[in-house]
Amino acid sequence: MRMILLAILLLVLPVAQAQEVATESFVTGDGTFRFDYPADWPVQQRPDGSIAINTDAFSIVITPPALMDALGLTTEDTTKETLISRIAESFDERFSFEASQPVEGHDALRADFAAATLPDITAAFILVLDIDDQLAMVLATSAELTTSELEARVMALAESFEIGEFARPADPTGSLPILSDYATGDMQNEWIPAIAELEALGLIPEGGELIYAQHLLISAMQPGLSIDPNSASASADFVVGGRISLRPQEGTPLAICGLVSRSTGPASEALSDFLIVGPTSDGRIIAMENDASADQRYFVARETPVNFHDPQHILYIAQGGRLTLFINGIALIEDWPLSLPTESDEALYQTLYAGVNLDPGCVMTSVWVYGLPAAE
């Protein structure tokens, strides 16, 4: 538990100025938790499932009830008092916690703390609150606000916390057409009618170019991540398509049979950022960004609607900082926001590459990557 809580505390960096009017809604990737927040607050669900809100004035990390349960932080018998006590005890001697106290007007407890590693902090606390008989946790720090000011912001946010079944980010809205020309059977030129249809539907602009094509790829012949150095392109946006079959070997680790684009270098996974989309051996479709410099992954996953034991067609469009994915012509993910590049990574994205990931049991045919023209 100590490592989990230290990670929640220390991975928060202020990046923007806050406003007070809640005009936006955020829903977790699993659709079980939502809240409202001001548009100027940068909100991001981190790879561990917690939600970070970082402004110039304060930093907040929310651990929703479902994640509390998954991390083993709560059971049916856990109370707010016992949870705060366990959390305080899990920190080392650099952190000193005060006794918990109720938050007036709310079903919540707050425990203030100080830390030798955070000398400039003016307010810091862990807050545990009850949402429909389930516990959520908020960790908040500030180098500007008083404790009462920080608590007021947290509780204004917490008043909108809801648990339930909500429409998930990137779920299809029903507005996208069903594609018909994605797999015509012409293995060498299958990309041509696919691109023509996307242009005719207004889903992509005209004027792009083919930058990568492979007719047959088999994991036994070319295993693992492969970024083609000949696919170098100034394009920042891409359409990627191909037929994929994944028959994972029994007892092997999690496998992904993925189409790769937006790679910052023709090197290995450890040395570049990239975007990968494809089926996994545990029955999901995953779209994942690898942030090499931060050693983080940003991803969205859906249960696969088809059986990839037999070849199925994947086509995805990455443009304008959003990703849309079609399986056999039907949208599965719509307008998932891409996290990369960050401001500090802009220089890495001057030239991008494409390729594939061929984990054991993966076969691909008619794979192509089409670079889109820069937005005017």
C-alpha positions in Angstrom: 0.0 0.0 0.0 2.8 2.4 0.8 4.1 2.4 -2.8 0.6 3.0 -4.1 0.0 5.9 -1.9 3.4 7.5 -2.5 2.9 7.2 -6.2 -0.5 8.9 -5.9 1.1 11.7 -3.9 4.3 12.3 -5.8 3.3 12.1 -9.5 1.3 15.4 -9.5 2.7 18.4 -11.2 0.8 21.8 -11.5 0.2 22.9 -15.1 -2.7 25.3 -15.5 -4.8 28.0 -13.8 -8.1 27.1 -12.2 -11.6 28.6 -12.5 -14.6 27.9 -10.3 -17.6 27.2 -12.6 -18.2 23.5 -13.4 -19.1 23.3 -17.1 -17.6 20.0 -18.1 -18.2 16.4 -17.1 -15.6 13.7 -16.7 -16.3 9.9 -16.8 -13.8 7.2 -16.0 -12.7 4.8 -18.7 -14.8 2.0 -17.2 -17.9 4.2 -17.0 -18.5 3.7 -13.3 -17.7 7.2 -11.9 -18.3 10.7 -13.1 -18.1 14.3 -11.8 -18.3 17.9 -13.1 -15.4 20.3 -13.2 -14.4 23.8 -14.6 -13.3 23.8 -18.2 -9.9 25.3 -17.3 -9.0 22.4 -15.0 -6.8 19.8 -16.8 -8.3 16.5 -15.8 -6.6 13.2 -16.8 -7.2 9.6 -15.8 -3.7 8.1 -15.2 -2.6 4.6 -16.1 -3.2 3.4 -12.6 -6.8 4.4 -12.8 -6.7 7.4 -10.5 -7.7 10.9 -11.7 -5.3 13.8 -11.6 -6.3 17.5 -11.6 -3.3 19.8 -11.6 -3.6 23.6 -11.7 -1.2 26.5 -10.8 -3.0 26.8 -7.4 -3.4 23.2 -6.3 -3.2 19.5 -7.2 -5.9 16.9 -6.6 -5.8 13.1 -7.1 -9.1 11.2 -6.9 -9.3 7.5 -6.2 -12.8 6.4 -7.2 -14.6 3.6 -5.3 -14.1 0.9 -7.9 -10.3 1.6 -7.8 -10.3 1.6 -4.0 -11.7 -1.9 -4.1 -9.4 -3.1 -6.9 -6.4 -1.8 -4.9 -7.5 -3.6 -1.8 -7.9 -0.4 0.1 -11.5 -1.0 1.2 -13.7 -3.9 2.2 -17.3 -4.1 3.4 -16.1 -3.4 6.9 -13.9 -0.5 6.1 -14.9 2.8 7.7 -13.6 6.3 6.9 -11.8 6.4 10.2 -10.1 3.1 9.8 -9.1 3.9 6.2 -7.5 7.2 7.1 -5.7 5.5 10.0 -4.3 2.8 7.7 -3.2 5.3 5.1 -1.4 7.5 7.6 0.4 4.5 9.0 1.6 3.4 5.6 3.6 6.6 5.1 7.2 6.8 6.4 8.7 9.2 8.9 8.9 12.0 6.3 5.1 12.5 6.6 3.3 13.6 9.7 -0.5 13.3 9.9 -2.9 15.1 12.2 -6.0 13.4 13.7 -8.9 13.2 11.2 -11.8 15.5 11.5 -15.3 15.7 10.0 -16.0 18.0 7.0 -18.9 20.2 8.0 -22.0 19.6 6.0 -20.6 16.5 4.3 -20.3 12.8 4.9 -16.5 13.0 4.9 -13.3 13.0 7.0 -10.2 15.0 6.4 -6.7 14.3 7.7 -4.1 17.1 7.3 -0.5 16.2 6.8 2.9 17.8 6.4 5.9 16.4 4.6 9.6 17.1 4.7 9.8 16.4 1.0 7.2 19.2 0.3 8.5 22.2 2.2 6.6 24.8 0.1 3.2 23.3 0.6 0.7 25.5 2.5 -2.1 23.0 2.6 -2.2 19.2 2.3 -4.7 16.6 3.3 -6.2 13.2 2.6 -10.0 13.2 2.4 -12.3 10.2 2.5 -15.9 10.5 1.6 -18.9 8.3 1.3 -20.7 8.0 -2.1 -23.8 5.8 -1.9 -22.2 3.7 0.8 -19.0 3.4 -1.0 -15.7 5.1 -0.1 -13.7 7.4 -2.4 -10.4 9.1 -1.5 -9.0 12.5 -2.5 -5.5 13.7 -1.9 -5.0 17.4 -2.3 -2.0 19.7 -1.9 -1.4 23.4 -2.6 1.5 25.9 -2.4 -0.9 28.9 -2.4 -4.2 28.1 -0.7 -5.0 27.8 3.0 -6.5 24.5 4.2 -10.0 25.9 4.3 -9.7 27.3 0.8 -8.4 24.0 -0.6 -11.1 22.1 1.2 -13.8 24.3 -0.3 -12.5 23.6 -3.8 -12.4 19.8 -3.2 -15.8 19.7 -1.6 -17.3 21.7 -4.4 -15.9 19.1 -6.8 -17.0 16.2 -4.6 -20.6 17.3 -4.5 -20.9 16.2 -8.1 -19.3 12.7 -7.6 -21.5 10.0 -8.9 -21.2 6.2 -9.2 -23.2 4.2 -11.7 -23.2 3.2 -15.3 -22.4 6.1 -17.6 -21.6 6.4 -21.2 -17.8 5.9 -21.5 -15.4 8.3 -23.2 -14.8 7.2 -26.8 -17.9 5.1 -27.1 -19.5 5.5 -30.6 -22.3 8.1 -30.7 -24.1 6.5 -33.6 -23.2 9.3 -36.0 -20.5 7.5 -37.9 -21.3 5.5 -41.1 -20.7 1.8 -41.6 -17.7 1.4 -44.0 -18.0 -0.9 -47.0 -14.8 -0.5 -49.0 -12.2 -1.4 -46.3 -11.4 -4.9 -47.6 -12.1 -5.4 -51.3 -9.8 -8.4 -51.8 -7.1 -6.7 -53.8 -4.3 -7.3 -51.4 -1.8 -5.0 -53.1 -4.1 -2.0 -53.5 -6.7 -2.4 -50.8 -5.8 0.9 -49.3 -7.0 2.8 -52.5 -10.8 2.2 -52.2 -10.6 2.4 -48.4 -9.1 5.9 -48.6 -11.4 7.0 -51.4 -14.4 6.0 -49.3 -13.1 7.9 -46.2 -12.5 11.0 -48.3 -16.0 10.8 -49.9 -17.6 10.5 -46.5 -15.6 13.5 -45.3 -13.9 11.6 -42.5 -10.4 12.5 -43.8 -9.0 15.3 -46.1 -7.7 14.6 -49.6 -4.0 14.9 -50.5 -2.3 12.2 -48.4 0.1 9.5 -49.4 0.8 5.8 -48.7 3.9 5.5 -46.4 3.9 1.8 -45.4 2.5 -1.4 -46.9 3.0 -5.1 -46.2 1.1 -7.9 -47.8 1.9 -10.7 -45.2 3.4 -10.5 -41.7 3.7 -13.5 -39.4 5.0 -13.5 -35.8 7.0 -16.7 -36.3 9.0 -15.0 -39.1 9.3 -11.4 -37.7 8.4 -11.4 -34.0 7.9 -8.4 -31.7 7.8 -4.7 -32.3 9.0 -3.7 -35.8 9.1 0.0 -36.9 10.0 0.4 -40.5 12.7 3.1 -41.0 11.6 3.5 -44.6 8.2 4.8 -43.4 9.6 8.1 -42.2 7.0 10.8 -42.8 6.3 14.4 -41.9 2.6 13.4 -41.4 1.3 13.8 -37.9 -2.0 12.1 -38.7 -2.6 8.7 -40.2 -5.1 6.1 -41.4 -4.0 2.5 -40.7 -5.7 -0.6 -41.9 -5.1 -4.4 -42.1 -6.5 -7.9 -41.6 -5.4 -9.5 -38.3 -5.6 -13.0 -36.9 -4.5 -13.8 -33.4 -4.3 -17.3 -32.1 -2.3 -16.9 -28.9 -0.2 -19.8 -27.6 -1.5 -21.4 -24.4 0.4 -20.3 -21.3 2.1 -17.3 -23.0 2.0 -13.8 -21.5 -0.5 -11.2 -22.7 -0.1 -10.8 -26.4 -1.1 -7.9 -28.7 -1.3 -8.0 -32.4 -1.0 -4.3 -33.2 -0.8 -1.8 -36.0 1.7 0.9 -35.1 1.8 4.5 -36.2 3.0 7.9 -34.8 6.3 6.4 -33.7 9.0 9.0 -33.0 11.8 6.7 -34.1 12.5 3.5 -36.0 13.9 1.9 -32.9 12.7 -0.3 -30.1 9.7 0.2 -27.7 12.0 1.6 -25.0 13.4 4.3 -27.2 10.3 5.9 -28.9 6.8 7.0 -28.4 4.2 5.3 -30.6 0.6 4.5 -31.0 -0.5 0.9 -31.2 -4.0 -0.5 -32.0 -5.1 -4.1 -32.1 -6.6 -7.2 -30.5 -5.1 -8.8 -27.3 -5.0 -12.4 -26.2 -7.4 -11.7 -23.4 -10.3 -10.8 -25.7 -9.9 -7.0 -25.9 -9.3 -4.4 -28.5 -6.7 -1.9 -27.2 -5.5 1.5 -28.4 -2.4 2.5 -26.5 0.1 5.3 -26.6 3.6 4.6 -25.3 5.2 7.6 -23.7 8.8 6.6 -23.6 10.3 9.6 -21.8 7.8 9.3 -18.9 7.7 5.5 -19.0 3.9 5.7 -19.1 1.1 4.2 -21.2 -2.2 5.8 -22.1 -4.9 3.5 -23.4 -8.5 2.8 -24.1 -9.8 -0.8 -24.2 -13.0 -2.5 -25.3 -14.2 -6.1 -25.4 -13.7 -7.4 -28.9 -16.9 -7.7 -30.8 -15.5 -10.4 -33.1 -13.3 -13.5 -32.8 -9.8 -12.9 -34.0 -9.1 -16.6 -34.3 -10.1 -15.9 -38.0 -8.9 -12.8 -39.8 -10.8 -9.6 -39.0 -10.3 -6.1 -40.4 -9.1 -3.2 -38.3 -9.0 0.4 -39.6 -8.2 3.4 -37.4 -7.9 7.1 -38.0 -5.6 9.2 -35.9 -6.0 12.9 -36.7 -6.5 16.2 -34.9 -5.4 14.6 -31.6 -8.3 12.1 -31.7 -8.5 8.4 -32.6 -11.5 6.6 -34.2 -11.4 2.8 -34.7 -13.5 0.6 -37.0 -13.7 -3.2 -36.8 -15.0 -4.7 -40.0 -16.3 -1.3 -41.0 -18.2 -0.7 -37.8 -17.1 2.0 -35.3 -15.9 0.6 -31.9 -14.1 3.7 -30.6 -14.9 7.3 -31.6 -12.9 10.4 -30.9 -10.6 9.0 -28.1 -8.4 12.0 -27.1 -4.7 11.3 -27.7 -2.3 12.3 -24.9 0.8 12.6 -27.1 2.8 14.7 -27.9 3.1 16.7 -24.8 4.5 20.2 -25.0 7.9 19.0 -24.1 7.8 16.3 -26.8 6.8 18.5 -29.8 10.3 18.3 -31.3 10.2 14.5 -31.3 7.2 14.6 -33.6 8.8 16.3 -36.6 9.3 12.9 -38.3 7.1 9.9 -37.5 7.3 6.2 -38.5 5.0 3.2 -38.8 5.1 -0.5 -38.3 3.5 -3.4 -36.4 3.8 -5.5 -33.3 3.8 -9.3 -33.9 3.4 -11.1 -30.6 3.2 -15.0 -30.7 0.2 -16.3 -32.7 -0.2 -13.1 -34.8 -0.7 -13.0 -38.5 -1.4 -9.9 -40.6 -2.3 -9.4 -44.2 -2.7 -6.3 -46.4 -1.4 -3.9 -43.8 -1.0 -0.3 -44.9 -0.5 3.1 -43.3 -1.6 6.3 -45.1 -0.2 9.7 -44.0 -2.7 12.5 -44.0 -1.9 16.1 -45.1 -1.3 18.7 -42.4 -4.3 20.7 -41.3 -4.5 24.1 -42.8 
